[in-house]
Amino acid sequence: MSEPVVEGVTARQERAIAALVNETTIARAARASGIGERTLHRWLVEDPGFRAAYRRVRREAFGQAVALTQRYAPLAVTTLAQILSDPSAPHSARVSAAAAILRFGRDGVELDDLADRVEALERAQREEAA
């Protein structure tokens, strides 16, 4: 028998995790994986290894989605800039584009500031430990 792709779970649980990630409800995941809905609920509530593996797979899937959004970010910003600078666009669209650009810019500055602060704290902690 082959090793599971998701460490720490059985092949049956691995099927359940794949279904939980790909389906919109637990009931649909149960049908897709051929595992009882009550069993899925029980694993989610009572099995820490299953929950941990499910969280790992969800984080990985979400990470792939984030990478995709980052790939399309330049196109999105270009589209917002085109709407913002198009005098024939409705005022509401131009205002929405302006607000989005400002919000994303502010968020970027805040994230940079936060990263700098975390880096300084980590450096201070390393120096204190040394």
BAVEX-94274 format. One record per residue: x, y, z of N, C-alpha, C in turn; chain. Coordinates in nm, 2 decimals. Layout:
X,Y,Z,X,Y,Z,X,Y,Z,A
...
This chain:
0.08,-0.12,0.00,0.00,0.00,0.00,0.09,0.12,0.00,A
0.05,0.23,-0.08,0.13,0.35,-0.09,0.11,0.44,0.03,A
0.21,0.52,0.05,0.21,0.62,0.16,0.11,0.73,0.12,A
0.03,0.79,0.22,-0.06,0.89,0.19,0.02,1.02,0.15,A
-0.04,1.10,0.06,0.01,1.23,0.02,0.01,1.33,0.13,A
-0.10,1.32,0.21,-0.11,1.41,0.33,-0.07,1.33,0.45,A
0.05,1.38,0.51,0.11,1.31,0.62,0.02,1.30,0.74,A
0.01,1.19,0.81,-0.06,1.17,0.93,-0.21,1.13,0.92,A
-0.25,1.10,0.80,-0.39,1.05,0.78,-0.39,0.93,0.69,A
-0.50,0.86,0.70,-0.52,0.74,0.62,-0.56,0.78,0.48,A
-0.55,0.69,0.39,-0.59,0.72,0.25,-0.74,0.76,0.24,A
-0.82,0.70,0.33,-0.96,0.73,0.33,-0.98,0.88,0.38,A
-0.91,0.91,0.48,-0.91,1.05,0.53,-0.86,1.15,0.43,A
-0.76,1.11,0.36,-0.70,1.19,0.25,-0.81,1.22,0.15,A
-0.88,1.12,0.11,-0.99,1.14,0.01,-1.09,1.24,0.07,A
-1.12,1.23,0.20,-1.22,1.32,0.26,-1.16,1.46,0.26,A
-1.04,1.48,0.29,-0.98,1.61,0.29,-0.98,1.67,0.15,A
-0.95,1.60,0.05,-0.96,1.65,-0.09,-1.10,1.69,-0.12,A
-1.20,1.61,-0.08,-1.34,1.65,-0.10,-1.38,1.77,-0.02,A
-1.34,1.78,0.10,-1.37,1.90,0.18,-1.32,2.03,0.12,A
-1.20,2.02,0.06,-1.14,2.14,0.00,-1.21,2.17,-0.13,A
-1.26,2.07,-0.20,-1.31,2.10,-0.33,-1.46,2.12,-0.34,A
-1.53,2.07,-0.23,-1.68,2.08,-0.23,-1.72,2.20,-0.15,A
-1.85,2.24,-0.17,-1.90,2.36,-0.10,-1.96,2.33,0.04,A
-1.99,2.21,0.06,-2.05,2.17,0.19,-2.00,2.04,0.24,A
-2.01,2.01,0.37,-1.97,1.88,0.42,-2.05,1.77,0.36,A
-2.18,1.79,0.34,-2.27,1.69,0.28,-2.22,1.65,0.14,A
-2.18,1.75,0.06,-2.13,1.72,-0.08,-2.00,1.66,-0.07,A
-1.91,1.70,0.03,-1.78,1.63,0.04,-1.80,1.49,0.08,A
-1.89,1.46,0.17,-1.92,1.32,0.21,-1.96,1.24,0.09,A
-2.05,1.29,0.00,-2.09,1.21,-0.12,-1.98,1.20,-0.21,A
-1.90,1.30,-0.23,-1.79,1.29,-0.33,-1.68,1.20,-0.29,A
-1.66,1.19,-0.16,-1.55,1.10,-0.11,-1.60,0.96,-0.07,A
-1.73,0.94,-0.07,-1.78,0.81,-0.04,-1.77,0.78,0.11,A
-1.77,0.88,0.19,-1.75,0.87,0.34,-1.88,0.93,0.40,A
-1.93,0.87,0.51,-2.05,0.92,0.57,-2.03,1.06,0.63,A
-2.14,1.14,0.62,-2.13,1.27,0.67,-2.10,1.28,0.82,A
-2.16,1.18,0.89,-2.14,1.18,1.04,-1.99,1.15,1.07,A
-1.93,1.06,0.98,-1.79,1.03,1.00,-1.70,1.16,0.98,A
-1.73,1.23,0.87,-1.66,1.36,0.85,-1.67,1.45,0.96,A
-1.79,1.47,1.01,-1.81,1.56,1.13,-1.73,1.51,1.25,A
-1.73,1.38,1.27,-1.66,1.32,1.39,-1.51,1.35,1.37,A
-1.46,1.32,1.25,-1.32,1.35,1.23,-1.28,1.49,1.25,A
-1.37,1.58,1.20,-1.34,1.73,1.22,-1.34,1.77,1.37,A
-1.42,1.70,1.45,-1.44,1.74,1.59,-1.34,1.67,1.68,A
-1.33,1.54,1.65,-1.26,1.45,1.75,-1.12,1.41,1.71,A
-1.08,1.43,1.59,-0.95,1.37,1.54,-0.85,1.49,1.51,A
-0.76,1.52,1.61,-0.67,1.63,1.59,-0.57,1.61,1.47,A
-0.53,1.49,1.44,-0.45,1.47,1.33,-0.52,1.50,1.20,A
-0.64,1.46,1.19,-0.72,1.49,1.07,-0.74,1.64,1.06,A
-0.78,1.71,1.17,-0.80,1.86,1.16,-0.67,1.93,1.12,A
-0.56,1.88,1.17,-0.43,1.94,1.14,-0.40,1.92,0.99,A
-0.42,1.80,0.94,-0.39,1.78,0.80,-0.49,1.86,0.71,A
-0.61,1.87,0.75,-0.71,1.95,0.68,-0.67,2.09,0.67,A
-0.62,2.15,0.78,-0.57,2.29,0.79,-0.45,2.31,0.70,A
-0.36,2.21,0.70,-0.24,2.22,0.61,-0.28,2.23,0.46,A
-0.37,2.14,0.42,-0.42,2.13,0.29,-0.49,2.26,0.25,A
-0.57,2.31,0.34,-0.65,2.44,0.31,-0.55,2.55,0.30,A
-0.45,2.56,0.39,-0.35,2.67,0.38,-0.28,2.66,0.24,A
-0.24,2.54,0.20,-0.17,2.52,0.07,-0.26,2.57,-0.04,A
-0.39,2.53,-0.04,-0.48,2.57,-0.15,-0.50,2.72,-0.14,A
-0.51,2.78,-0.03,-0.53,2.93,-0.02,-0.40,3.00,-0.07,A
-0.29,2.94,-0.03,-0.16,3.00,-0.08,-0.15,3.00,-0.23,A
-0.20,2.89,-0.30,-0.21,2.89,-0.44,-0.30,3.00,-0.50,A
-0.41,3.02,-0.43,-0.51,3.12,-0.47,-0.44,3.26,-0.46,A
-0.37,3.28,-0.35,-0.31,3.41,-0.33,-0.20,3.43,-0.43,A
-0.13,3.33,-0.47,-0.03,3.34,-0.58,-0.09,3.38,-0.71,A
-0.21,3.33,-0.74,-0.28,3.36,-0.86,-0.32,3.51,-0.85,A
-0.37,3.56,-0.74,-0.41,3.70,-0.73,-0.29,3.79,-0.75,A
-0.18,3.75,-0.70,-0.06,3.83,-0.72,-0.01,3.83,-0.86,A
-0.04,3.73,-0.93,0.00,3.73,-1.08,-0.09,3.82,-1.15,A
-0.21,3.84,-1.11,-0.31,3.93,-1.18,-0.31,4.07,-1.13,A
-0.24,4.09,-1.02,-0.24,4.23,-0.96,-0.20,4.34,-1.06,A
-0.10,4.33,-1.13,-0.07,4.44,-1.23,-0.18,4.47,-1.32,A
-0.24,4.36,-1.38,-0.36,4.38,-1.47,-0.47,4.45,-1.39,A
-0.50,4.41,-1.27,-0.61,4.47,-1.19,-0.58,4.62,-1.17,A
-0.46,4.65,-1.13,-0.42,4.79,-1.11,-0.43,4.87,-1.24,A
-0.39,4.82,-1.35,-0.40,4.88,-1.48,-0.54,4.91,-1.51,A
-0.63,4.81,-1.49,-0.77,4.82,-1.52,-0.83,4.94,-1.43,A
-0.80,4.94,-1.30,-0.85,5.04,-1.22,-0.80,5.18,-1.26,A
-0.67,5.19,-1.30,-0.62,5.32,-1.35,-0.69,5.36,-1.48,A
-0.72,5.27,-1.57,-0.79,5.30,-1.69,-0.93,5.36,-1.66,A
-1.00,5.29,-1.57,-1.13,5.34,-1.53,-1.12,5.48,-1.46,A
-1.03,5.49,-1.38,-1.01,5.62,-1.31,-0.98,5.73,-1.40,A
-0.90,5.71,-1.51,-0.86,5.81,-1.60,-0.96,5.83,-1.72,A
-1.06,5.75,-1.73,-1.15,5.75,-1.84,-1.27,5.85,-1.81,A
-1.26,5.97,-1.87,-1.36,6.07,-1.84,-1.51,6.03,-1.88,A
-1.52,5.93,-1.97,-1.65,5.88,-2.01,-1.71,5.78,-1.91,A
-1.62,5.73,-1.82,-1.67,5.63,-1.72,-1.77,5.70,-1.63,A
-1.86,5.62,-1.58,-1.95,5.68,-1.48,-1.88,5.73,-1.35,A
-1.92,5.84,-1.29,-1.86,5.89,-1.18,-1.84,5.79,-1.07,A
-1.94,5.70,-1.05,-1.94,5.60,-0.94,-1.83,5.50,-0.97,A
-1.80,5.47,-1.10,-1.70,5.38,-1.13,-1.56,5.44,-1.11,A
-1.55,5.57,-1.14,-1.42,5.64,-1.12,-1.39,5.65,-0.97,A
-1.49,5.68,-0.89,-1.47,5.70,-0.75,-1.44,5.56,-0.69,A
-1.50,5.46,-0.73,-1.47,5.32,-0.68,-1.33,5.28,-0.71,A
-1.29,5.31,-0.84,-1.15,5.28,-0.88,-1.05,5.36,-0.80,A
-1.08,5.49,-0.78,-0.99,5.57,-0.70,-0.98,5.52,-0.55,A
-1.09,5.49,-0.50,-1.09,5.44,-0.36,-1.01,5.31,-0.35,A
-1.03,5.22,-0.45,-0.96,5.09,-0.44,-0.81,5.11,-0.45,A
-0.77,5.20,-0.54,-0.62,5.23,-0.56,-0.57,5.29,-0.43,A
-0.64,5.38,-0.37,-0.59,5.44,-0.25,-0.58,5.34,-0.13,A
-0.69,5.25,-0.13,-0.69,5.15,-0.02,-0.58,5.05,-0.04,A
-0.55,5.01,-0.16,-0.44,4.91,-0.18,-0.31,4.97,-0.15,A
-0.29,5.10,-0.19,-0.17,5.17,-0.16,-0.14,5.18,-0.01,A
-0.25,5.22,0.06,-0.24,5.23,0.21,-0.21,5.10,0.27,A
-0.28,5.00,0.22,-0.25,4.86,0.28,-0.11,4.82,0.25,A
-0.05,4.85,0.14,0.09,4.82,0.11,0.18,4.89,0.20,A
0.16,5.02,0.22,0.25,5.09,0.32,0.24,5.03,0.46,A
0.12,5.00,0.50,0.10,4.94,0.63,0.17,4.81,0.65,A
0.16,4.73,0.54,0.23,4.60,0.55,0.38,4.61,0.55,A
0.43,4.71,0.47,0.57,4.73,0.48,0.62,4.78,0.62,A
0.54,4.87,0.68,0.57,4.91,0.81,0.57,4.80,0.91,A
0.46,4.72,0.90,0.45,4.60,0.99,0.57,4.51,0.97,A
0.61,4.48,0.85,0.72,4.39,0.82,0.85,4.45,0.89,A
0.87,4.58,0.87,0.98,4.64,0.93,0.98,4.63,1.09,A
0.87,4.65,1.15,0.85,4.64,1.29,0.88,4.49,1.34,A
0.83,4.40,1.27,0.85,4.25,1.30,0.99,4.22,1.29,A
1.06,4.27,1.18,1.20,4.24,1.16,1.28,4.30,1.28,A
1.25,4.42,1.32,1.32,4.49,1.43,1.30,4.41,1.56,A
1.18,4.36,1.58,1.15,4.28,1.71,1.23,4.15,1.70,A
1.23,4.09,1.59,1.31,3.96,1.58,1.46,3.98,1.60,A
1.51,4.09,1.54,1.65,4.12,1.55,1.68,4.15,1.70,A
1.60,4.23,1.77,1.62,4.26,1.91,1.61,4.13,1.99,A
1.52,4.04,1.96,1.51,3.92,2.03,1.63,3.83,2.01,A
1.68,3.82,1.89,1.81,3.75,1.86,1.93,3.81,1.94,A
1.94,3.94,1.94,2.05,4.00,2.01,2.04,3.98,2.16,A
1.92,3.98,2.21,1.90,3.96,2.36,1.93,3.82,2.39,A
1.90,3.72,2.30,1.93,3.58,2.33,2.08,3.55,2.32,A
2.15,3.63,2.24,2.29,3.60,2.22,2.38,3.64,2.34,A
